[in-house]
């Protein structure tokens, strides 16, 4: 998921925005674990950040500055 996806299906979902914000605020954070309510069901979630590298910017240059 991304706040700036090339494919609209990859748009950052509401339930993941808080986790995304935590990764932005703490670049040292390697993973996030916790429970999420998604579609009325409770899930145990493990999330890990994937940061864009310079080589990604050829296609993803319109993405936000937080990359």
C-alpha positions as CSV (number, residue, x, y, z in Angstrom):
1,X,0.0,0.0,0.0
2,X,1.1,3.5,-0.7
3,X,-0.3,7.1,-0.2
4,X,0.9,7.7,-3.8
5,X,0.2,4.5,-5.8
6,X,0.7,4.1,-9.5
7,X,-2.1,1.6,-9.3
8,X,-5.2,2.9,-7.5
9,X,-5.8,-0.6,-6.0
10,X,-2.7,0.0,-3.9
11,X,-4.0,3.2,-2.2
12,X,-3.2,3.3,1.5
13,X,-6.2,1.9,3.4
14,X,-7.7,3.9,6.3
15,X,-6.9,1.1,8.7
16,X,-3.2,1.3,7.8
17,X,-2.7,5.1,8.0
18,X,-1.7,5.1,11.6
19,X,1.0,2.4,11.0
20,X,2.2,4.3,8.0
21,X,2.5,7.5,10.0
22,X,4.5,5.6,12.7
23,X,7.0,4.5,10.1
24,X,7.4,8.0,8.8
25,X,8.0,9.5,12.2
26,X,10.5,6.8,13.3
27,X,12.7,5.7,10.4
28,X,14.4,3.3,12.8
29,X,11.2,1.3,13.3
30,X,11.8,-2.1,11.6
31,X,8.3,-3.5,12.1
32,X,4.9,-3.0,13.7
33,X,2.8,-5.6,15.3
34,X,-0.7,-5.2,16.6
35,X,-4.4,-5.9,16.2
36,X,-6.5,-4.2,13.6
37,X,-10.2,-4.2,13.0
38,X,-10.6,-4.6,9.2
39,X,-14.1,-5.0,7.8
40,X,-15.6,-5.8,11.2
41,X,-13.1,-8.6,11.9
42,X,-10.1,-8.5,14.2
43,X,-6.7,-9.4,12.7
44,X,-3.2,-9.7,14.1
45,X,-1.0,-7.7,11.8
46,X,2.8,-7.6,11.2
47,X,3.9,-4.7,9.0
48,X,7.4,-3.8,7.7
49,X,8.3,-0.7,5.8
50,X,9.7,-0.8,2.3
51,X,11.5,2.4,1.4
52,X,11.9,3.6,-2.2
53,X,15.5,3.9,-3.4
54,X,16.9,6.3,-5.9
55,X,16.4,3.7,-8.7
56,X,12.7,3.6,-8.0
57,X,12.3,7.3,-8.7
58,X,12.4,6.9,-12.5
59,X,8.8,5.8,-12.4
60,X,7.7,7.0,-8.9
61,X,9.1,10.5,-9.1
62,X,5.6,12.0,-8.6
63,X,5.4,10.4,-5.2
64,X,5.5,12.3,-2.0
65,X,8.7,13.7,-0.5
66,X,8.6,11.3,2.5
67,X,10.2,8.6,0.2
